[in-house]
Amino acid sequence: MQPAFRSQKQVLLRFMRGEELVSVLEEFCNKQKILGAWVKGLGAVDEVEISYYDLKDRNYKRQGFCGEFELLNLTGNIAPKEGKPFLHAHATFSRPDFSVFGGHLHRMRISGTGEILLQPFEARLERRPDDETGLWLLH
């Protein structure tokens, strides 16, 4: 991953072929001491793990996909969870036949490029467990 542009309010990151976006982004935020940020992006990927959260079962229903996909949209945020930067993001992908799928992002490997915009917040964010939903919610 290479920072392509940085200002006081934004960081544009370019992810390289073969990089796993979630772990690399979280590590970058940890090193840069980014404790809260909005995230958005696009690109091309070849491995994806997404899920749907079943509120009744309080469990993520995970699904992995392999192939060539366009990352149409990545939207989310960075906030510390148990003291470490955590990416909470949803992503939408398209297949070569133009069908679309998406969900809560757990893992994604870049196949062409990943262009991600971070917009850090001045305030520190935090995720805390919520007894009612079983989720780690933003505070």
C-alpha positions as CSV (number, residue, x, y, z in Angstrom):
1,M,0.0,0.0,0.0
2,Q,1.2,3.4,-0.9
3,P,-0.1,6.8,0.3
4,A,-0.8,8.6,-3.0
5,F,-2.0,11.9,-1.4
6,R,-2.2,13.3,2.0
7,S,-3.7,16.6,3.4
8,Q,-4.7,17.5,6.9
9,K,-8.2,16.2,6.3
10,Q,-7.7,13.3,3.9
11,V,-5.4,10.4,2.9
12,L,-5.7,8.7,-0.4
13,L,-4.2,5.2,-0.3
14,R,-3.4,2.9,-3.3
15,F,-3.4,-0.8,-2.5
16,M,-1.2,-3.1,-4.6
17,R,-2.0,-6.4,-6.3
18,G,-2.1,-9.2,-3.8
19,E,-2.6,-7.1,-0.7
20,E,-5.3,-8.0,1.8
21,L,-7.0,-4.6,2.3
22,V,-8.6,-5.0,5.7
23,S,-5.5,-6.0,7.7
24,V,-3.2,-3.6,5.8
25,L,-5.6,-0.7,6.3
26,E,-6.0,-1.4,10.0
27,E,-2.2,-1.7,10.4
28,F,-1.7,1.6,8.6
29,C,-4.2,3.3,10.9
30,N,-2.5,1.8,13.9
31,K,1.0,3.1,12.8
32,Q,-0.4,6.6,11.9
33,K,-2.4,6.8,15.1
34,I,-5.7,7.3,13.2
35,L,-8.3,6.7,15.9
36,G,-11.4,7.5,13.8
37,A,-12.0,8.0,10.1
38,W,-14.5,7.6,7.4
39,V,-13.5,5.2,4.6
40,K,-14.6,4.9,1.0
41,G,-13.1,3.2,-2.0
42,L,-13.2,1.2,-5.2
43,G,-10.9,-1.1,-7.2
44,A,-10.6,-4.7,-8.4
45,V,-10.4,-7.8,-6.2
46,D,-10.1,-11.6,-6.6
47,E,-10.9,-12.9,-3.1
48,V,-13.6,-11.6,-0.8
49,E,-15.2,-12.7,2.5
50,I,-18.4,-10.9,3.4
51,S,-21.3,-11.6,5.6
52,Y,-24.8,-10.8,6.7
53,Y,-25.5,-10.2,10.4
54,D,-28.4,-12.3,11.6
55,L,-29.8,-10.2,14.5
56,K,-31.9,-13.0,15.8
57,D,-29.1,-15.5,16.0
58,R,-26.5,-12.8,16.9
59,N,-24.1,-14.3,14.4
60,Y,-22.5,-13.3,11.1
61,K,-23.4,-15.6,8.2
62,R,-20.1,-15.6,6.2
63,Q,-19.5,-16.4,2.6
64,G,-16.3,-16.4,0.6
65,F,-16.0,-15.6,-3.1
66,C,-13.1,-16.2,-5.5
67,G,-12.9,-14.8,-9.0
68,E,-12.4,-11.5,-10.8
69,F,-14.6,-8.8,-9.3
70,E,-15.0,-5.0,-9.5
71,L,-15.1,-3.3,-6.1
72,L,-18.0,-1.0,-6.9
73,N,-18.2,0.6,-3.5
74,L,-16.6,0.4,-0.1
75,T,-18.1,2.5,2.6
76,G,-17.3,2.3,6.3
77,N,-15.3,3.7,9.2
78,I,-12.3,3.1,11.4
79,A,-12.7,3.1,15.2
80,P,-10.8,1.4,18.0
81,K,-12.2,-2.0,19.1
82,E,-10.5,-3.3,22.2
83,G,-7.7,-0.7,21.7
84,K,-6.9,-1.5,18.1
85,P,-8.1,0.2,14.8
86,F,-11.0,-1.8,13.4
87,L,-12.6,-1.4,10.0
88,H,-16.4,-1.6,9.9
89,A,-17.3,-1.6,6.2
90,H,-19.8,-2.8,3.7
91,A,-18.8,-3.5,0.2
92,T,-20.6,-4.1,-3.2
93,F,-19.0,-6.1,-6.0
94,S,-19.8,-6.9,-9.6
95,R,-19.0,-10.1,-11.5
96,P,-18.0,-10.3,-15.2
97,D,-21.7,-11.0,-16.0
98,F,-22.6,-7.7,-14.3
99,S,-24.5,-9.4,-11.4
100,V,-23.9,-7.7,-8.1
101,F,-23.4,-8.9,-4.5
102,G,-22.3,-7.4,-1.3
103,G,-22.3,-7.4,2.5
104,H,-20.3,-6.7,5.6
105,L,-16.6,-6.9,4.7
106,H,-14.3,-9.2,6.6
107,R,-11.5,-9.8,4.0
108,M,-10.6,-8.7,0.5
109,R,-7.6,-9.3,-1.7
110,I,-6.7,-6.7,-4.3
111,S,-6.2,-8.1,-7.9
112,G,-5.7,-4.9,-9.8
113,T,-5.7,-1.8,-7.6
114,G,-7.5,-0.5,-4.5
115,E,-8.1,3.2,-4.2
116,I,-9.2,4.1,-0.7
117,L,-9.9,7.5,0.8
118,L,-9.6,8.0,4.5
119,Q,-11.1,11.0,6.1
120,P,-9.8,11.1,9.7
121,F,-11.9,12.7,12.4
122,E,-10.5,15.1,15.0
123,A,-12.4,13.2,17.8
124,R,-11.4,9.7,18.9
125,L,-14.1,7.1,18.2
126,E,-14.5,3.8,20.0
127,R,-16.5,0.5,19.6
128,R,-18.1,-1.1,22.6
129,P,-20.1,-4.3,22.9
130,D,-23.9,-3.9,22.9
131,D,-25.8,-6.5,25.0
132,E,-29.0,-6.1,23.1
133,T,-27.7,-6.8,19.6
134,G,-24.4,-8.6,20.3
135,L,-22.6,-6.1,18.0
136,W,-19.7,-3.8,18.8
137,L,-21.4,-0.4,18.3
138,L,-19.8,3.0,17.7
139,H,-19.5,5.4,20.7
